[in-house]
Structure formats: structure tokens, C-alpha cells
């Protein structure tokens, strides 16, 4: 029921029905009032004519018998008469029905009607008197009193009275006809309303269903427009709207995909914030940064924004302008560029920040400056020595031939040291840039390592250091290696171990194998490397504690070159050390090329 009243059909039908009922009610009330007055006036007019006719008849006939039949013929249905010659005697009475005597007494005893005996004008009055068809019921009567022989001062009268029941019956019949007409009008109105509304609501229902389909994303939905009126035009406009929506949604999706692809492919982190510092959009690079910040700070998702970015956003929102700044966040460096986002009303609704990771750039800049400082430091000593001894020879400061030869030998050693430094620098640069080629070929591992180790037997004996090679391999192993480069690695490691091992110490080259790797260790019992220096031993020009290198200074590039060569063979070079106990350099090479 509620569905009907909430629909267009129910509302339109109810409106029209109420309007018709209101009009019918007003018309019925006015019509009944009019008919009541009309019938009463008609009854009075009829009684007046009958009274005048009866008065003339009575005046013309002296005998009652001659006039009574005529009078009865003149009287209408339900009409009675009472003729009085003078005020005291009833000349003639015609009364059909009960209560004749009571009715006559009421008429003759009424003071207002008694004025007719002395008046020339008719008197009309309505009175409540006993009914003519029932003993115990009262009815309304209309009574017309007309003077008889009015030329006398005191004269008689003709009283004609009629029950208003006849008028009521006529009015009731008219009312029934009116109500029947109203009922038929309501039926016709309802039928017309439902017919009219169905012509309107059926297209609207189809449009509603089509709108629901459009809301679900089915933009192929069409509305049939068979009518050539406003509803048909609405259907045409609806279909055009569907086409436009489909086109705009496709354009928006394409732009969204394009923007998502751009954000995903960017190497910079892009983050969009609202004015409450809540993240709205972020690309994968930004998600990685957030994950890094979570891991370092243990922050929850609600407090994931670093304080540096939060303060920067606060500043940008306050000054209401774009801003570029370099930030340091948890040890990393970022170039931050912030742009404001505006609503259609030119109000700030958020900001987008682009973070470029500059940590590697900072590291490279530091390495470059350290490299220049280290090279300058490494070259300054041999150049100073070359310059000093050369000046001494040129200025004939040296007096003996032995001293001169000693100076020349020192100059020669320092020049070799400078040449070695330059060569190693070139090799390291080529390795790091990928321009130094690695030529791999099948190499028998055990004999090759034995040969390289034996090269240092004489040096070890001179320094009273025990040099040995150990392995637990039961079969020979062949691998694809660049033999010259791997020999350079082992030469650097063994030479370092011998230079930093005390007399009576030992250096051991150990070879073993796992299921997937070949493990090569160079173990010495030397000074060891401090724990805080161990992570930096493979950096260029890095030298550990001076006590470890006193009198045994190298270029500081050997371990960096060795690490690069091992990595070019898809291997890993690591170091383990304990101060005062010794150092282990470990090479892991994959056995995939065996």
C-alpha cells in the first residue's frame, strides 16, 4: 500500500480523486440546498393557486355537496384543506389520513394563523404536527392560509396544508441521483487517472531501471522513446547522457591509467597529502620509503609521516606557496619538491611532494672528494721523496758513490710505487665501470691455487712465516675462471697476510667445497683488524689502525680491486677478524660453471 502512495500513479490518482471529491461535495451541498428551496417554493406556489381556486369555488357555491367533489379534484396528492366561513365554524374539511382532529385543532388554535381572519394577505407557516400515516410520529407541514370573503372585516379563511414528507422524498431521490452520479464520476476519474498515469509512469519506470543500470556502470543501456512528447524528448536526452557518461568515464579511466603508469615508472617517490597530513595517493617508490621508515622507527600506519616531512608540510601550508628543500631523514638524503593542490574555489586542499633519493649521490660526492684527497695524500709522499733525493743528487749534496746509489734506488722504488698506484687506480676504475674485460676459461682449481701459493714461499721463509695450503677435496675441480684476474686476487690477499703477520706466525690457504659453492680462505695470525674498521676494509684507500700498517704501507686499493674481480665472477669476498688473533678473507664462488 505504501508503495502505491509513494509512486507517481498513487500521488496523481489521490490528487485527482481528492479534487473530484471536493468539487462533488461542494456541488452536492449547493444542489441539495437549491433543490430544497426550489421544491418548497414550488409547494407554496401550488398551495397558493389551489387556495385561490378553492376560495372562489366556495364563494360561488352555497351548498357544500356541490363544491366538495370539485375541491377534492383540485387538491393535489397529500394535500388537505380546511375551510372556515367565519372565525368560529368549520365549513369544510378534507383530510386524508390519521390525526384529523388534532391537526385541525393545532391549525385553528395557532395565533399566527388566526390573523388571517382580519388580514387580506395570505399567511404561510411551517408547523410540526402529527403524521397522517402514523399515530406516534410528528412531521413538518407547510400551511397556507388564504382569506375568504375578504371584503368583510371579519371573514373566513381557506387553510391548505401539506406534509413536507413529499418534499423530503423528492429531495432524497435527487440526492441519490447526485450520489450515484458522483460514484460514476469517481469510477470514471479513477480509470482515466490510471490510464493517464500509466502512459506517463511506464516510460519513467523504464528510465529508472536504465538509471540504475547506468549507476552500476552499464553504459550500453538504452531507453526506448516511442512517444513524441516531453517524455520522448526526455528519453532522447537520457540516451545522449548515457553516451556522454560512457565517453567521459573512458577518458577518465585512460587518464587515470596513464597517470598510474607514470607514477609507477617514476624513480622518484610521489606522495599526495590532504590538509590534515593524511596520505591520499602514493606510488610504489613512496611505499618502499614508508616501509623503510616503519622498519627503522617501529611506527604504526597512523604515525608513518616523518617529522621532517611533517614540519615541511606545515610550513608550506602556512606560507601557501611551493617549496624546494633537501632533507635528511634517518640517515638518508632526499631532494623534496612540494606543490600545492587547490579546489575549484582556489582553496588549498592538499599538497603533492616529490622525493628524490640523493643518498647515493651524496655517497659518490663524498667518495669523489675522498678519492681526490687520498690520491693526493698517496702521491705526495713519493713525489716529495723523488723531488728531495733528486735535488740532493743535482746539488752534489751526496759525496760518496754508495750514498748516491742508495738515493737512486730509493728514487727507483718510489717511482715503481707511483706506477703501481696508477696501474691499480686504472684497473679499479675499469672494473667499476665494467670496461675491464674478464676472459673465462676452464681452469683446474687445485693446481692453480698451489702454484700461486708457492710463489710466496721464499718471501715467507725470509720473514720466518709458515705458509701452507690445505684442502679436503677428493677430486679435482674445474671451473670457468679468468685465471690471471683470480691470481691477482690471491696475490693481493696472500701478500697482505704476509705483510701483516709477525715472525713465527702462519698464513694458510684453505680450500673446501659445499653443494653449490667453492670456498677459498686466506687465514693469517697477524695483528687483526679492529671491529669498527672491518666493514670498511674493501673501500678504496682505506687503511685500518696504524699499528697494523706501520712500515708495511700499501696503496689501499688491493682489497677493493680483489672484491670487484670476485664479484665479476658472481662470487662474494668477505672478511672476519679479531684484533691480536688474526684475519680470515673468505671467497665464495658458485659451482654453476663446473
C-alpha positions as CSV (number, residue, x, y, z in Angstrom):
1,X,0.0,0.0,0.0
2,X,2.8,2.4,0.9
3,X,4.5,1.6,-2.4
4,X,1.3,2.8,-4.3
5,X,1.1,6.0,-2.4
6,X,4.8,6.7,-2.8
7,X,4.6,6.2,-6.6
8,X,3.7,8.8,-9.2
9,X,0.5,6.8,-10.0
10,X,-0.7,6.9,-6.4
11,X,0.1,10.5,-5.9
12,X,-1.6,11.6,-9.1
13,X,-4.6,9.4,-8.5
14,X,-5.0,10.7,-5.0
15,X,-4.7,14.3,-6.1
16,X,-7.3,14.0,-8.8
17,X,-9.6,11.9,-6.6
18,X,-9.5,14.5,-3.8
19,X,-10.1,17.3,-6.3
20,X,-13.1,15.5,-7.8
21,X,-14.5,14.6,-4.3
22,X,-14.1,18.2,-3.1
23,X,-15.9,19.5,-6.3
24,X,-18.7,16.9,-5.9
25,X,-19.1,17.7,-2.3
26,X,-19.5,21.4,-2.9
27,X,-21.8,20.8,-5.9
28,X,-23.9,18.3,-3.9
29,X,-24.3,20.7,-0.9
30,X,-25.3,23.6,-3.2
31,X,-27.5,21.5,-5.3
32,X,-29.4,20.0,-2.3
33,X,-29.8,23.4,-0.9
34,X,-31.1,24.7,-4.2
35,X,-33.5,21.7,-4.7
36,X,-34.8,22.0,-1.1
37,X,-35.6,25.7,-1.6
38,X,-37.0,25.0,-5.1
39,X,-39.3,22.2,-4.0
40,X,-40.5,24.3,-1.1
41,X,-41.2,27.3,-3.3
42,X,-43.0,25.0,-5.7
43,X,-45.1,23.6,-2.9
44,X,-46.0,27.1,-1.7
45,X,-46.9,28.2,-5.2
46,X,-49.0,25.2,-5.8
47,X,-50.8,25.6,-2.4
48,X,-51.4,29.3,-3.2
49,X,-53.1,28.5,-6.5
50,X,-55.1,25.7,-5.0
51,X,-56.2,28.0,-2.1
52,X,-57.3,30.8,-4.5
53,X,-59.2,28.3,-6.7
54,X,-60.9,26.7,-3.6
55,X,-61.8,30.2,-2.2
56,X,-63.5,31.2,-5.5
57,X,-65.4,27.9,-5.6
58,X,-66.6,28.2,-2.0
59,X,-67.8,31.8,-2.6
60,X,-69.7,30.7,-5.7
61,X,-71.4,27.7,-4.2
62,X,-73.7,27.8,-1.3
63,X,-74.1,24.1,-1.0
64,X,-71.3,22.0,0.4
65,X,-72.3,19.0,-1.6
66,X,-71.9,20.9,-4.8
67,X,-68.4,22.1,-4.1
68,X,-66.7,19.2,-2.1
69,X,-66.2,17.0,-5.2
70,X,-64.7,19.9,-7.1
71,X,-62.4,20.8,-4.2
72,X,-61.2,17.2,-3.8
73,X,-60.3,17.1,-7.5
74,X,-58.4,20.4,-7.3
75,X,-56.3,19.3,-4.2
76,X,-53.1,17.5,-5.1
77,X,-51.7,14.4,-3.6
78,X,-51.0,14.5,0.1
79,X,-52.7,17.9,0.2
80,X,-55.6,18.7,2.6
81,X,-57.8,21.7,3.2
82,X,-59.8,23.3,6.0
83,X,-62.4,25.9,5.1
84,X,-63.7,28.3,7.8
85,X,-66.7,30.6,6.9
86,X,-66.1,32.7,9.9
87,X,-63.6,32.5,12.7
88,X,-65.7,30.2,14.7
89,X,-67.1,27.4,12.5
90,X,-65.5,24.9,10.1
91,X,-67.3,25.0,6.8
92,X,-65.4,22.2,5.1
93,X,-62.6,19.8,5.9
94,X,-60.7,17.5,3.6
95,X,-58.2,15.3,5.4
96,X,-57.0,12.0,4.2
97,X,-55.3,10.0,6.9
98,X,-55.0,9.9,10.7
99,X,-55.0,12.6,13.4
100,X,-57.5,14.7,11.6
101,X,-59.0,16.3,14.7
102,X,-55.6,17.0,16.3
103,X,-54.3,18.6,13.1
104,X,-57.4,20.9,12.8
105,X,-57.1,21.9,16.4
106,X,-53.5,22.9,16.0
107,X,-54.2,24.9,12.9
108,X,-57.2,26.7,14.3
109,X,-55.5,27.3,17.6
110,X,-52.4,28.9,16.2
111,X,-52.2,32.6,16.9
112,X,-50.2,33.5,13.9
113,X,-52.6,31.7,11.5
114,X,-55.6,33.3,13.4
115,X,-54.5,36.7,12.0
116,X,-55.9,35.6,8.6
117,X,-59.5,36.4,9.8
118,X,-58.7,40.0,9.8
119,X,-56.0,40.2,7.1
120,X,-56.2,40.4,3.3
121,X,-52.8,38.8,2.6
122,X,-52.1,35.0,2.7
123,X,-50.1,33.6,5.5
124,X,-47.6,30.8,5.1
125,X,-46.2,28.9,8.1
126,X,-44.4,25.6,8.8
127,X,-45.5,23.6,11.7
128,X,-44.7,20.3,13.4
129,X,-47.9,18.3,13.7
130,X,-48.9,14.6,14.0
131,X,-48.3,12.5,10.9
132,X,-51.2,11.4,8.7
133,X,-49.9,7.9,8.3
134,X,-48.7,7.1,11.8
135,X,-50.1,7.7,15.3
136,X,-46.9,8.3,17.2
137,X,-44.8,10.3,14.8
138,X,-44.6,14.0,14.1
139,X,-44.0,15.6,10.7
140,X,-43.3,19.0,9.3
141,X,-46.2,20.6,7.5
142,X,-46.4,23.7,5.3
143,X,-49.7,25.6,5.9
144,X,-51.1,28.3,3.6
145,X,-53.9,30.4,5.0
146,X,-55.9,32.5,2.4
147,X,-58.7,35.0,3.3
148,X,-62.3,34.0,2.3
149,X,-64.7,36.9,1.5
150,X,-62.0,39.4,2.4
151,X,-64.4,42.4,1.8
152,X,-65.7,41.8,5.4
153,X,-63.8,43.0,8.5
154,X,-64.0,39.6,10.0
155,X,-64.1,36.9,7.4
156,X,-63.4,33.3,6.9
157,X,-60.3,31.5,5.6
158,X,-59.1,28.6,3.5
159,X,-56.3,26.6,5.2
160,X,-54.4,24.3,2.9
161,X,-51.7,22.2,4.4
162,X,-49.3,19.6,3.1
163,X,-46.8,17.4,4.7
164,X,-43.2,18.2,3.8
165,X,-42.5,14.5,3.6
166,X,-43.3,14.8,-0.1
167,X,-40.6,17.4,-0.5
168,X,-38.2,15.2,1.5
169,X,-38.9,12.3,-0.7
170,X,-38.2,14.4,-3.8
171,X,-35.0,15.7,-2.2
172,X,-33.9,12.2,-1.2
173,X,-34.5,11.0,-4.7
174,X,-32.5,13.9,-6.1
175,X,-29.7,13.2,-3.5
176,X,-29.5,9.5,-4.6
177,X,-29.2,10.6,-8.2
178,X,-26.5,13.1,-7.3
179,X,-24.5,10.5,-5.2
180,X,-24.9,7.9,-8.0
181,X,-23.6,10.4,-10.5
182,X,-20.7,11.2,-8.1
183,X,-19.9,7.5,-7.7
184,X,-19.9,7.0,-11.5
185,X,-17.7,10.1,-11.9
186,X,-15.2,8.7,-9.3
187,X,-15.0,5.4,-11.2
188,X,-14.5,7.2,-14.5
189,X,-12.0,9.6,-12.9
190,X,-10.0,6.6,-11.4
191,X,-10.0,4.8,-14.7
192,X,-8.9,7.9,-16.6
193,X,-6.2,8.7,-13.9
194,X,-4.7,5.2,-14.1
195,X,-4.8,5.3,-17.9
196,X,-3.2,8.7,-17.9
197,X,-0.5,7.9,-15.3
198,X,0.3,4.6,-17.0
199,X,1.1,6.5,-20.1
200,X,3.4,8.7,-18.0
201,X,4.9,6.3,-15.4
202,X,5.7,3.4,-17.8
203,X,8.4,5.4,-19.6
204,X,9.6,6.8,-16.3
205,X,9.9,3.3,-14.8
206,X,12.0,2.2,-17.8
207,X,14.2,5.3,-17.3
208,X,14.5,4.5,-13.6
209,X,15.7,1.0,-14.5
210,X,18.1,2.4,-17.1
211,X,19.4,4.9,-14.5
212,X,20.1,2.0,-12.1
213,X,22.0,0.2,-14.8
214,X,24.0,3.3,-15.6
215,X,24.8,3.7,-11.9
216,X,26.2,0.1,-12.0
217,X,28.4,1.0,-14.9
218,X,26.4,-0.5,-17.7
219,X,26.7,2.4,-20.1
220,X,25.2,0.5,-23.0
221,X,21.7,0.8,-21.5
222,X,19.2,2.5,-23.9
223,X,15.7,3.9,-23.2
224,X,13.1,3.4,-25.9
225,X,11.4,6.7,-26.8
226,X,8.3,5.8,-28.8
227,X,6.3,8.9,-27.7
228,X,6.9,12.2,-29.5
229,X,6.2,14.4,-26.4
230,X,8.2,15.7,-23.5
231,X,8.7,12.2,-22.2
232,X,10.1,11.1,-25.6
233,X,12.4,14.1,-25.6
234,X,13.5,13.1,-22.0
235,X,14.3,9.6,-23.3
236,X,16.4,11.0,-26.1
237,X,18.2,13.3,-23.6
238,X,18.7,10.3,-21.3
239,X,20.3,8.2,-24.0
240,X,22.6,11.1,-25.0
241,X,23.6,11.5,-21.4
242,X,24.5,7.8,-21.2
243,X,26.7,8.2,-24.3
244,X,28.4,11.2,-22.8
245,X,28.9,9.5,-19.5
246,X,30.5,6.5,-21.2
247,X,32.8,8.7,-23.1
248,X,33.8,10.8,-20.1
249,X,34.3,7.7,-17.9
250,X,36.5,6.1,-20.6
251,X,38.6,9.3,-20.9
252,X,38.9,9.5,-17.1
253,X,39.9,5.8,-16.9
254,X,42.5,6.4,-19.6
255,X,43.9,9.4,-17.9
256,X,43.9,7.5,-14.6
257,X,45.8,4.5,-16.1
258,X,48.2,6.9,-17.8
259,X,48.8,8.8,-14.5
260,X,49.2,5.5,-12.6
261,X,51.7,4.2,-15.2
262,X,53.7,7.5,-15.0
263,X,53.7,7.3,-11.2
264,X,54.7,3.7,-11.2
265,X,57.5,4.1,-13.6
266,X,58.9,7.1,-11.8
267,X,62.1,6.5,-9.9
268,X,61.2,9.3,-7.5
269,X,58.7,8.9,-4.7
270,X,55.4,10.8,-5.2
271,X,53.0,11.3,-2.2
272,X,49.8,13.3,-2.1
273,X,48.6,14.7,1.3
274,X,45.4,16.4,2.4
275,X,45.4,19.4,4.7
276,X,45.3,17.0,7.7
277,X,48.6,15.4,6.6
278,X,46.9,12.2,5.7
279,X,48.4,10.3,2.7
280,X,45.9,10.2,-0.2
281,X,48.0,8.8,-3.1
282,X,51.5,7.2,-3.2
283,X,53.4,5.4,-5.9
284,X,55.4,2.1,-5.3
285,X,58.6,4.0,-4.6
286,X,56.9,6.0,-1.9
287,X,55.5,2.8,-0.4
288,X,59.1,1.4,-0.2
289,X,60.2,4.5,1.6
290,X,57.3,4.2,4.1
291,X,58.2,0.6,4.6
292,X,61.8,1.6,5.3
293,X,60.6,4.2,7.8
294,X,58.3,1.8,9.5
295,X,61.2,-0.7,9.9
296,X,63.6,1.9,11.3
297,X,61.2,3.6,13.7
298,X,58.6,0.9,14.6
299,X,55.9,3.5,13.7
300,X,52.3,2.5,13.1
301,X,50.5,3.4,9.9
302,X,48.7,6.2,11.7
303,X,52.1,7.9,12.6
304,X,54.1,7.0,9.5
305,X,54.9,10.6,8.5
306,X,58.5,11.5,9.5
307,X,58.8,14.7,11.5
308,X,60.9,16.4,8.8
309,X,58.2,16.0,6.2
310,X,55.5,17.0,8.7
311,X,57.3,20.2,9.6
312,X,57.9,21.0,5.9
313,X,54.2,20.5,5.0
314,X,53.2,22.7,7.9
315,X,55.5,25.4,6.6
316,X,54.1,25.1,3.0
317,X,50.5,25.3,4.2
318,X,51.3,28.3,6.3
319,X,53.1,30.3,3.6
320,X,50.8,29.0,0.9
321,X,53.5,28.6,-1.8
322,X,55.5,25.9,-3.5
323,X,58.8,24.9,-1.9
324,X,62.0,23.0,-2.7
325,X,64.3,21.7,0.1
326,X,66.9,19.0,0.8
327,X,66.0,16.8,3.8
328,X,67.9,14.3,5.8
329,X,65.6,11.5,7.0
330,X,67.0,8.7,9.1
331,X,70.5,9.0,7.6
332,X,69.3,9.3,4.0
333,X,69.2,12.4,1.9
334,X,66.2,13.5,-0.2
335,X,65.6,16.4,-2.6
336,X,62.0,17.4,-1.7
337,X,59.8,19.4,-4.1
338,X,56.3,20.4,-2.8
339,X,53.4,21.7,-4.9
340,X,50.0,22.8,-3.5
341,X,46.7,21.4,-4.7
342,X,43.7,23.7,-4.9
343,X,39.9,23.3,-5.1
344,X,37.7,25.0,-7.7
345,X,37.3,27.8,-5.2
346,X,41.0,28.4,-5.1
347,X,41.3,27.0,-1.6
348,X,44.2,24.7,-0.7
349,X,43.0,21.1,-0.4
350,X,46.4,19.4,-0.1
351,X,49.9,19.1,-1.4
352,X,52.0,16.7,-3.5
353,X,55.6,16.1,-2.6
354,X,58.2,14.5,-4.8
355,X,61.1,12.9,-3.0
356,X,64.3,12.1,-4.9
357,X,66.8,9.9,-3.1
358,X,70.1,11.7,-3.1
359,X,71.9,9.3,-0.7
360,X,73.9,7.6,-3.4
361,X,74.7,11.0,-4.9
362,X,76.0,12.2,-1.5
363,X,78.0,9.0,-1.2
364,X,79.5,9.4,-4.6
365,X,80.3,13.0,-3.9
366,X,82.0,12.0,-0.7
367,X,83.8,9.2,-2.4
368,X,85.0,11.6,-5.1
369,X,86.3,14.1,-2.6
370,X,87.8,11.3,-0.5
371,X,89.4,9.8,-3.7
372,X,91.0,13.1,-4.6
373,X,92.2,13.6,-1.0
374,X,93.6,10.0,-0.8
375,X,95.3,10.1,-4.2
376,X,96.8,13.5,-3.3
377,X,98.0,12.0,0.0
378,X,99.3,8.8,-1.6
379,X,101.2,10.7,-4.3
380,X,102.5,13.5,-2.1
381,X,105.0,11.3,-0.2
382,X,106.7,9.6,-3.2
383,X,106.7,12.8,-5.1
384,X,108.3,14.6,-2.2
385,X,110.9,11.9,-1.8
386,X,111.6,11.9,-5.6
387,X,111.9,15.7,-5.5
388,X,114.1,15.7,-2.4
389,X,116.6,13.0,-3.4
390,X,116.8,14.3,-7.0
391,X,117.7,17.8,-5.7
392,X,120.3,16.2,-3.4
393,X,121.9,14.4,-6.4
394,X,121.7,17.5,-8.6
395,X,123.2,19.8,-5.9
396,X,126.0,17.3,-5.3
397,X,125.0,17.0,-1.6
398,X,125.9,13.3,-1.8
399,X,129.6,12.9,-1.6
400,X,130.1,9.1,-1.9
401,X,129.1,6.8,-4.7
402,X,127.3,4.4,-2.3
403,X,125.1,7.2,-0.9
404,X,124.3,8.2,-4.5
405,X,123.4,4.7,-5.5
406,X,121.2,4.4,-2.3
407,X,119.3,7.6,-3.3
408,X,118.9,6.4,-6.9
409,X,117.5,3.1,-5.6
410,X,115.0,4.9,-3.4
411,X,114.0,7.1,-6.3
412,X,113.5,3.9,-8.4
413,X,111.4,2.3,-5.6
414,X,109.2,5.3,-5.2
415,X,108.7,5.6,-9.0
416,X,107.7,1.9,-9.0
417,X,105.3,2.6,-6.2
418,X,103.8,5.5,-8.1
419,X,103.5,3.4,-11.2
420,X,101.8,0.6,-9.2
421,X,99.4,3.1,-7.7
422,X,98.4,4.5,-11.1
423,X,98.0,1.0,-12.5
424,X,95.8,-0.1,-9.7
425,X,93.8,3.0,-10.0
426,X,93.2,2.4,-13.7
427,X,92.3,-1.3,-13.0
428,X,89.9,-0.3,-10.3
429,X,88.2,2.3,-12.5
430,X,87.9,-0.1,-15.4
431,X,86.5,-2.8,-13.1
432,X,83.9,-0.5,-11.5
433,X,82.9,0.9,-15.0
434,X,82.7,-2.6,-16.5
435,X,85.3,-1.7,-19.2
436,X,87.9,-4.2,-17.9
437,X,87.1,-7.5,-19.7
438,X,87.1,-10.8,-17.9
439,X,88.2,-13.8,-20.1
440,X,86.9,-17.0,-18.6
441,X,88.2,-20.4,-19.4
442,X,88.2,-23.8,-17.8
443,X,90.8,-23.9,-15.0
444,X,91.8,-26.7,-12.7
445,X,91.3,-25.1,-9.3
446,X,93.7,-27.1,-7.0
447,X,96.9,-26.9,-9.1
448,X,96.3,-23.2,-9.9
449,X,96.0,-22.3,-6.2
450,X,99.0,-24.4,-5.3
451,X,101.1,-22.6,-7.9
452,X,100.0,-19.2,-6.7
453,X,100.7,-20.1,-3.1
454,X,104.2,-21.5,-3.9
455,X,105.1,-18.0,-5.4
456,X,105.3,-16.7,-1.9
457,X,107.4,-19.5,-0.3
458,X,110.7,-17.5,-0.5
459,X,109.0,-14.3,0.9
460,X,107.5,-16.3,3.8
461,X,110.9,-18.0,4.6
462,X,112.6,-14.6,4.6
463,X,110.0,-13.3,7.2
464,X,110.1,-16.6,9.1
465,X,106.4,-17.2,8.5
466,X,104.9,-20.6,7.9
467,X,102.9,-20.6,4.5
468,X,100.8,-23.6,3.7
469,X,97.8,-24.8,1.6
470,X,95.1,-27.2,2.9
471,X,92.2,-28.8,1.1
472,X,89.9,-31.7,1.7
473,X,88.9,-32.3,-1.9
474,X,88.9,-35.9,-3.1
475,X,88.6,-34.9,-6.8
476,X,89.9,-32.2,-9.0
477,X,87.5,-29.4,-9.7
478,X,87.4,-27.4,-12.9
479,X,85.7,-24.0,-13.2
480,X,85.2,-21.3,-15.7
481,X,87.5,-18.5,-14.4
482,X,89.8,-15.7,-15.6
483,X,93.0,-17.2,-14.2
484,X,95.0,-14.0,-14.4
485,X,92.5,-12.0,-12.5
486,X,91.9,-14.6,-9.9
487,X,95.7,-14.9,-9.5
488,X,95.7,-11.1,-8.9
489,X,93.1,-11.6,-6.1
490,X,95.0,-14.3,-4.4
491,X,98.3,-12.4,-4.8
492,X,96.8,-9.4,-3.0
493,X,95.3,-11.5,-0.2
494,X,98.4,-13.6,0.4
495,X,100.7,-10.5,0.2
496,X,98.5,-8.7,2.7
497,X,98.5,-11.6,5.0
498,X,102.4,-11.9,4.9
499,X,102.9,-8.2,5.3
500,X,100.7,-8.0,8.4
501,X,101.8,-11.2,10.1
502,X,104.5,-11.3,12.8
503,X,107.6,-13.5,12.6
504,X,106.9,-17.1,13.6
505,X,103.3,-16.6,12.5
506,X,101.5,-18.6,9.9
507,X,99.4,-18.0,6.7
508,X,97.1,-20.7,5.5
509,X,95.3,-21.0,2.2
510,X,92.3,-23.3,2.8
511,X,90.1,-24.8,0.0
512,X,86.8,-26.5,0.5
513,X,83.5,-27.2,-1.2
514,X,79.8,-27.2,-0.4
515,X,76.9,-28.4,-2.5
516,X,76.7,-25.1,-4.5
517,X,79.9,-23.2,-3.8
518,X,83.7,-23.3,-3.8
519,X,85.1,-21.7,-0.6
520,X,88.6,-20.3,-0.5
521,X,90.1,-18.9,2.7
522,X,93.3,-17.0,3.4
523,X,93.9,-17.2,7.1
524,X,96.7,-15.4,8.9
525,X,97.7,-15.0,12.6
526,X,98.6,-11.3,12.2
527,X,97.6,-8.2,14.0
528,X,93.9,-8.4,13.2
529,X,91.5,-5.6,12.2
530,X,89.5,-3.6,14.7
531,X,85.9,-4.4,14.8
532,X,84.8,-0.9,13.9
533,X,87.1,-0.9,10.9
534,X,86.1,-4.3,9.5
535,X,83.1,-3.0,7.4
536,X,85.3,-0.5,5.5
537,X,88.3,-2.7,4.6
538,X,87.2,-3.1,1.0
539,X,86.8,0.6,0.3
540,X,89.4,2.5,-1.8
541,X,92.4,3.9,0.1
542,X,91.0,2.6,3.4
543,X,93.7,1.6,5.9
544,X,93.0,0.2,9.4
545,X,94.8,1.0,12.6
546,X,98.3,2.5,12.0
547,X,99.8,-0.2,14.2
548,X,98.7,-2.8,11.6
549,X,100.3,-0.9,8.7
550,X,103.4,0.6,10.3
551,X,106.2,0.1,7.9
552,X,104.1,-2.0,5.6
553,X,102.0,0.6,3.8
554,X,100.4,-0.3,0.6
555,X,98.2,1.6,-1.8
556,X,95.0,0.9,-0.1
557,X,93.5,-0.4,-3.4
558,X,94.3,-4.1,-3.4
559,X,91.2,-5.3,-1.4
560,X,88.9,-3.0,-3.4
561,X,90.3,-4.5,-6.7
562,X,90.0,-8.0,-5.3
563,X,86.4,-7.5,-4.3
564,X,85.5,-6.2,-7.7
565,X,87.1,-9.1,-9.5
566,X,85.4,-11.7,-7.3
567,X,82.0,-10.0,-7.9
568,X,82.7,-10.1,-11.7
569,X,82.9,-13.9,-11.2
570,X,79.5,-13.8,-9.4
571,X,81.2,-14.5,-6.1
572,X,81.4,-12.9,-2.7
573,X,84.5,-11.7,-0.8
574,X,84.1,-11.2,3.0
575,X,86.4,-10.7,5.9
576,X,86.5,-12.0,9.5
577,X,89.0,-10.7,12.1
578,X,89.8,-10.5,15.7
579,X,92.2,-7.9,17.0
580,X,95.5,-9.6,18.1
581,X,94.4,-13.0,16.8
582,X,94.3,-12.8,13.1
583,X,92.2,-12.2,9.9
584,X,90.3,-14.5,7.5
585,X,89.5,-13.4,4.0
586,X,86.8,-15.8,2.5
587,X,85.9,-16.2,-1.2
588,X,82.7,-17.9,-2.2
589,X,82.5,-18.9,-5.8
590,X,79.3,-20.6,-7.3
591,X,79.8,-24.0,-8.8
592,X,77.3,-23.5,-11.7
593,X,80.0,-23.4,-14.3
594,X,81.7,-26.6,-13.2
